[in-house]
Amino acid sequence: MGITASNLVSVLWAGAGSFIYNYQTLITGVLAIGAAWYAGAPVWRQLKDSNLQTRIMHRETLAIRLREIEERAARVAKAIDGPLWQARDVTSDPAGEPVEVGEHDAFGVEQMVLGKLNWYLVTLEGTEDARIEEAKAALKGALKDLTDTLSDIHRPASSHQEGEDYSLTDEEWAEVERKAEESKPLATEKVSAAWKANRALKAAQEKVANELRQQIAQLDHSIAKNG
């Protein structure tokens, strides 16, 4: 005697009922998880969108910092490289050997260098990466040493022992002349030190800029992947 359709339906219903009865806790858990996922899907999408926006904003912040570093570096180089080249020309021969700088050249170079980078080394002090600030401080000191030396060299020719604005004793004037003679052979060394500090600043600026470029590239990849 075969199984009728009605008997088959009864058997299936009975089996389903038995399955539900035996695994009702599991089924309830699965349904609860499904409901929670369905209810939480918009939240997860919102979190993902929020994370993406955060990365985009961070990327823009880094891009602004990079532009500032690049613009400042270019402006610094334009302001100081020329005067330092001029200083090298009057303190070294074509072969790079030291030469004694004259009072006229010392005065001219001092005026070109003096205060040239105050906008950057003084006004913008403490506004950049610590490595750049360290290099800025070193350049500031090197430029002061250079201009002080140049000032000592040309002082006897650009001032007077006596007059309305001067009143030096013979001993004081002798000290001025002595210091000028001692400073002349030091000028080449001071120019070299200024160039070294200038190159160190350029290297620090480029290192920080490259790090920012790498971070921006990583964010660009992440944004494109998850956008």
C-alpha positions in Angstrom: 0.0 0.0 0.0 1.6 3.3 -1.1 1.8 6.6 0.8 -0.9 9.0 -0.2 -0.3 12.7 -0.7 -2.2 13.5 2.4 -0.1 11.1 4.5 3.1 12.5 3.0 2.1 16.0 4.0 1.2 14.8 7.5 4.6 13.2 7.8 6.4 16.4 6.6 4.5 18.6 9.0 5.2 16.2 11.8 8.9 16.2 10.9 9.0 20.0 10.7 7.2 20.3 14.0 9.7 17.9 15.6 12.6 19.8 14.1 11.3 23.1 15.4 10.6 21.7 18.8 14.1 20.1 19.1 16.0 23.1 17.7 13.8 26.0 18.7 16.6 27.7 20.8 18.9 27.5 17.8 16.2 28.8 15.4 15.3 31.6 17.8 19.0 32.6 17.9 19.4 32.5 14.1 16.3 34.6 13.7 17.5 37.1 16.3 20.9 37.4 14.6 19.2 38.0 11.3 17.0 40.6 12.7 19.9 42.3 14.4 21.9 42.3 11.2 19.0 43.7 9.2 18.4 46.4 11.8 22.1 47.2 12.2 22.9 47.3 8.5 22.2 51.0 8.1 24.3 51.7 11.2 27.3 49.8 9.7 26.8 51.7 6.4 26.8 55.0 8.3 29.9 54.1 10.2 31.6 53.1 7.0 30.6 56.4 5.4 31.8 58.3 8.4 35.1 56.5 8.4 35.5 57.4 4.7 34.8 61.0 5.4 37.3 61.1 8.2 40.0 59.7 5.9 39.1 62.3 3.2 39.3 65.1 5.7 42.6 63.8 7.0 44.0 63.6 3.5 43.0 67.2 2.8 44.7 68.3 6.1 47.9 66.5 5.1 47.7 68.1 1.6 47.5 71.6 3.1 50.6 70.9 5.3 52.5 69.6 2.3 51.7 72.7 0.3 52.8 74.9 3.1 56.2 73.1 3.4 56.8 73.2 -0.3 55.9 76.9 -0.6 58.0 77.9 2.4 61.0 75.8 1.2 60.8 77.5 -2.2 60.5 81.0 -0.7 63.4 80.3 1.7 65.7 79.1 -1.1 64.8 82.1 -3.3 65.6 84.5 -0.4 68.9 83.1 0.9 70.6 81.0 -1.9 71.6 84.1 -3.9 73.2 86.0 -1.0 75.0 82.9 0.1 76.4 82.3 -3.4 77.5 85.9 -3.4 79.2 85.4 0.0 81.0 82.3 -1.4 82.2 84.3 -4.4 83.9 87.0 -2.3 85.4 84.6 0.2 86.7 81.8 -2.0 88.5 81.6 -5.3 87.2 79.6 -8.3 89.0 76.5 -7.0 87.3 76.8 -3.6 90.3 78.1 -1.8 89.8 80.8 0.9 90.4 84.4 0.0 90.5 87.4 2.3 87.3 89.4 1.8 87.6 93.2 1.6 85.6 95.7 3.6 83.4 96.7 0.7 82.4 93.2 -0.2 81.9 92.3 3.5 79.5 95.2 3.9 77.6 94.4 0.7 77.1 90.7 1.6 76.2 91.5 5.2 73.4 93.8 3.9 72.1 91.1 1.6 72.0 88.5 4.3 71.0 90.6 7.4 67.4 89.9 8.4 66.7 88.2 5.1 65.0 85.2 6.7 63.5 86.9 9.8 60.0 86.2 8.4 60.7 82.5 8.5 63.3 81.9 11.2 61.8 84.3 13.7 58.1 85.1 12.9 57.3 81.4 11.9 59.5 79.9 14.7 57.8 76.9 16.3 55.2 76.4 13.5 56.7 73.3 11.8 57.9 69.8 12.4 60.5 69.5 15.1 63.2 68.3 12.6 62.6 71.4 10.5 62.6 73.7 13.6 65.9 72.2 14.7 67.4 72.9 11.2 65.9 76.4 11.3 67.6 77.2 14.6 70.9 76.0 13.3 70.6 78.2 10.2 69.6 81.2 12.3 72.7 80.8 14.4 75.0 80.3 11.3 73.7 83.4 9.6 74.2 85.5 12.7 77.8 84.2 13.0 78.3 85.2 9.4 76.8 88.6 9.6 78.6 89.4 12.9 81.9 88.4 11.2 81.2 90.5 8.2 80.3 93.4 10.4 83.6 93.2 12.3 85.5 93.2 9.0 84.0 96.3 7.5 83.5 98.3 10.7 86.8 100.2 10.6 86.0 101.4 7.0 82.3 102.1 7.6 82.7 104.0 10.9 84.9 106.6 12.5 86.8 106.9 15.8 85.5 110.3 16.4 82.4 112.3 15.4 78.9 113.1 16.3 77.9 109.4 16.7 81.3 108.0 17.7 83.6 108.5 20.7 86.1 105.7 20.9 89.4 105.8 22.8 92.6 104.9 21.1 92.5 101.5 22.9 88.8 100.9 21.8 89.6 101.8 18.2 92.7 99.5 18.2 90.4 96.7 19.4 88.0 97.4 16.5 90.9 97.2 14.0 92.3 94.1 15.6 89.0 92.3 15.5 88.6 93.2 11.8 91.9 91.7 10.9 91.2 88.5 12.9 87.7 88.2 11.3 88.9 88.4 7.7 90.3 84.8 7.5 87.2 83.5 9.3 84.8 84.7 6.7 85.2 81.7 4.4 84.6 79.3 7.3 81.5 81.2 8.4 80.1 81.1 4.8 80.7 77.4 4.6 78.9 76.9 7.9 75.9 78.9 6.7 75.8 76.8 3.5 75.9 73.6 5.5 73.0 74.8 7.7 71.1 75.8 4.6 71.5 72.4 3.0 70.5 70.7 6.3 67.3 72.8 6.4 66.5 71.8 2.8 67.1 68.1 3.6 64.8 68.4 6.7 62.1 70.1 4.7 62.3 67.5 1.9 62.2 64.6 4.4 59.1 65.8 6.1 57.5 66.6 2.7 58.2 63.1 1.4 56.7 61.5 4.6 53.5 63.6 4.0 53.5 62.5 0.3 53.6 58.8 1.4 50.8 59.3 3.9 48.7 61.0 1.2 49.3 58.2 -1.3 48.3 55.6 1.3 45.1 57.5 2.0 44.4 57.9 -1.7 44.6 54.1 -2.1 42.4 53.5 0.9 39.8 56.0 -0.2 39.7 54.7 -3.8 39.4 51.1 -2.5 36.6 51.8 -0.1 34.9 54.8 -1.7 
